């Protein structure tokens, strides 16, 4: 397989990547055949996966605009993935040119492409780090130079926590990040769940197995388990809901049934 010029030499292009599969679902070009093959295999069980990802991105954009309207103009987007059209910095800075965005990801392709996209943007940056090591994020020079933790921050954990197993203590990581944020900060979160998927659970499990075979298990938590991530936050109306039902721009009834797979919510500290 020929290595594209944009692919860092350090990555193994024969192993599928969650972030590059996500890029493929969204119609991006920063993915390899191994990623496309894994994504197509998952889509054999859940053909609507691209619709799920599109709904996820649409929710993120609405939540960012909401945060800016509420006076929160700093964003810490962990598990940010490969930049696509309408990414956080574009949405936030369109609403407020002074908005600051720090992306965080551990995928080398996501980091390299983010650096290229953000070149010349002094109010947005990218950090190579892992959600499971909050202090490496909070204590980094990159975050310190761009984000003022003494002012409210919107912490974005969009489509990332369902890739963190219980053994890696996702609740502890979210709590550690949240404790470092100033009053008035927000948590913006989406999470995969069997709830809302227009398929029998045993069929959806086939798609979950594809990720498990990649050694990137997809953890389908319950509504109650997902709500636990918001401990310490006051939920913003309408609460923890399917993505198209969170402050929609258009009638949710017009959405594809797959768009209702999983849950989304925004919380704010007092």
C-alpha positions in Angstrom: 0.0 0.0 0.0 1.4 3.4 -1.0 1.8 5.9 1.8 0.1 9.2 1.0 2.3 12.4 1.5 0.0 13.5 4.4 0.4 10.3 6.4 3.0 10.6 9.2 5.8 8.0 8.9 5.1 6.8 12.4 1.7 5.3 11.7 0.9 1.7 10.6 -1.3 2.2 7.6 -2.3 -1.5 7.6 -4.2 -1.1 10.9 -7.6 0.6 10.9 -8.1 3.7 13.0 -11.3 4.8 14.7 -10.7 8.5 13.8 -10.0 7.7 10.2 -13.1 5.4 10.0 -15.1 8.4 11.3 -13.5 10.6 8.6 -14.7 8.0 6.0 -18.3 8.0 7.4 -18.3 11.8 7.0 -17.1 11.6 3.4 -13.5 12.8 4.2 -10.4 11.8 2.3 -7.9 11.3 5.2 -8.4 7.5 5.5 -6.9 4.4 4.0 -8.4 1.3 2.4 -8.0 -0.6 5.7 -10.2 2.0 7.4 -12.7 1.9 4.6 -12.8 -1.9 4.7 -13.5 -1.9 8.5 -16.1 0.9 8.2 -17.9 -1.0 5.4 -17.9 -4.2 7.5 -19.5 -2.3 10.4 -22.1 -0.8 7.9 -23.1 -4.3 6.9 -24.7 -4.6 10.3 -25.6 -0.9 10.7 -26.0 0.7 7.3 -27.0 4.0 8.8 -23.6 4.7 10.5 -22.9 7.7 8.3 -26.2 9.2 9.4 -25.3 8.7 13.0 -22.0 10.5 12.5 -23.7 13.3 10.6 -26.2 13.8 13.4 -23.3 13.8 15.9 -21.5 16.6 14.0 -24.7 18.6 13.7 -25.3 18.4 17.4 -21.8 19.5 18.1 -22.2 22.6 15.9 -25.5 23.5 17.7 -23.9 23.0 21.1 -20.9 25.2 20.1 -23.2 28.0 18.9 -25.2 27.7 22.2 -22.1 27.9 24.3 -21.0 31.1 22.5 -24.5 32.6 22.9 -24.2 31.8 26.6 -20.9 33.7 26.9 -18.5 30.7 26.8 -15.9 31.3 24.1 -13.1 28.8 25.1 -13.3 25.3 23.9 -11.3 22.2 24.9 -12.2 19.5 22.3 -10.8 16.1 23.4 -10.9 13.3 20.9 -11.4 15.9 18.2 -10.5 13.6 15.3 -9.6 14.7 11.7 -10.9 18.2 10.9 -13.8 18.3 8.5 -15.9 21.2 7.2 -17.8 23.0 10.0 -15.4 22.0 12.8 -15.4 23.6 16.2 -13.1 26.5 15.5 -15.0 27.4 12.4 -18.3 27.4 14.1 -17.1 29.1 17.3 -15.0 31.8 15.5 -17.9 32.5 13.1 -20.0 33.3 16.2 -17.3 35.1 18.0 -14.0 35.9 16.3 -12.2 36.0 19.6 -13.2 32.4 20.5 -10.3 30.0 21.3 -10.2 26.3 20.6 -7.8 23.7 21.7 -8.1 20.3 20.0 -6.7 17.2 21.6 -6.3 13.8 19.9 -3.8 10.9 20.1 -4.2 9.8 16.4 -1.1 11.0 14.5 -3.1 11.6 11.3 -5.7 13.7 13.2 -2.9 15.7 14.8 -0.9 16.2 11.6 -4.0 17.3 9.5 -5.2 19.6 12.3 -1.8 21.4 12.3 -2.1 21.9 8.6 -5.7 23.2 8.8 -5.0 25.5 11.7 -1.8 27.1 10.4 -2.0 30.8 10.8 -4.9 30.6 13.2 -3.5 32.1 16.4 -6.7 31.3 18.4 -6.8 27.5 17.7 -4.3 24.7 18.3 -3.8 21.0 18.5 -2.3 18.9 21.2 -1.2 15.2 20.9 -2.5 13.7 24.1 -4.9 11.1 25.5 -8.2 11.6 27.4 -7.1 8.9 29.8 -4.3 11.1 31.0 -6.0 14.4 32.0 -3.0 15.9 33.7 -1.0 15.6 30.4 -3.7 17.8 28.8 -4.3 20.2 31.6 -0.6 20.7 32.4 0.5 21.1 28.8 2.1 24.3 27.4 -0.3 24.3 24.5 -3.4 24.4 26.7 -1.7 26.9 29.1 -0.9 29.3 26.2 -4.4 29.2 24.6 -6.9 28.4 27.3 -7.5 30.4 30.5 -8.7 27.8 33.0 -9.8 30.6 35.3 -12.5 31.5 32.9 -15.4 29.3 31.7 -14.5 26.6 29.2 -16.7 24.3 27.1 -15.3 20.8 27.4 -16.2 18.7 24.4 -16.2 15.0 24.7 -18.0 14.2 21.5 -18.1 10.5 20.4 -15.1 9.7 22.4 -16.1 8.2 25.8 -17.6 5.1 24.3 -14.0 4.1 23.3 -12.8 4.3 26.9 -13.2 1.0 28.8 -14.2 0.8 32.4 -10.7 -0.4 33.3 -9.4 3.0 32.1 -11.7 4.9 34.5 -13.6 7.2 32.1 -15.6 8.7 35.0 -12.4 9.6 36.9 -10.9 11.2 33.8 -14.1 13.3 33.2 -14.2 14.3 36.8 -10.5 15.3 36.9 -11.0 17.5 33.8 -14.2 19.0 35.1 -12.6 19.9 38.5 -10.0 22.0 36.7 -12.6 24.1 35.0 -13.9 27.5 36.3 -17.6 28.0 37.4 -19.9 28.5 34.4 -18.0 25.9 32.3 -19.9 23.4 30.2 -19.7 19.7 29.3 -20.8 18.8 25.8 -21.1 15.1 25.3 -22.3 12.4 22.9 -22.2 8.7 23.5 -23.1 5.5 21.7 -26.0 3.4 23.1 -28.3 0.7 22.0 -31.1 3.1 22.8 -32.6 4.6 19.7 -30.9 2.3 17.2 -33.6 1.2 14.7 -32.3 -2.4 14.7 -32.5 -5.4 17.0 -29.6 -5.2 19.6 -28.2 -8.5 18.4 -27.7 -7.0 14.9 -26.2 -3.8 16.1 -23.8 -6.0 18.2 -22.3 -7.0 14.8 -21.0 -3.5 14.3 -19.7 -3.4 17.9 -17.8 -6.6 17.2 -16.0 -4.9 14.3 -14.5 -2.3 16.7 -13.8 -5.0 19.2 -11.8 -6.9 16.6 -9.8 -3.8 16.0 -8.9 -3.7 19.7 -10.9 -0.4 20.0 -13.9 -1.7 21.8 -17.1 0.3 21.4 -18.7 0.5 24.8 -22.5 0.8 24.5 -23.5 2.3 27.9 -27.0 2.7 29.2 -28.7 6.1 29.7 -28.1 5.9 33.4 -24.4 5.2 32.9 -24.0 8.1 30.4 -25.9 10.5 32.7 -23.2 9.7 35.4 -20.6 11.7 33.3 -22.7 14.9 34.1 -22.3 14.6 37.9 -21.5 18.1 39.2 -23.2 19.7 36.2 -26.7 21.1 35.8 -28.3 19.7 32.7 -29.3 22.2 30.0 -32.7 21.7 28.6 -33.8 19.4 27.1 -31.4 17.1 29.0 -29.9 13.9 27.8 -31.7 13.1 24.5 -31.2 11.6 21.1 -28.9 13.9 19.1 -31.6 15.4 16.7 -33.8 16.3 19.7 -31.2 18.6 21.3 -32.3 22.2 20.4 -32.9 21.2 16.8 -32.7 23.7 13.9 -35.2 21.6 11.9 -38.0 19.2 12.7 -36.5 16.0 14.3 -39.3 14.1 12.5 -37.6 14.8 9.2 -34.4 13.1 10.3 -33.2 9.6 9.3 -34.1 7.0 11.9 -30.4 6.2 12.4 -29.8 9.8 13.6 -31.5 8.9 16.8 -28.9 6.3 17.8 -27.1 7.2 21.0 -27.5 10.2 23.3 -26.3 13.8 23.6 -26.4 16.4 26.3 -24.9 19.7 27.6 -24.3 20.4 31.3 -23.2 23.6 33.0 -21.6 24.2 36.3 -23.0 26.9 38.7 
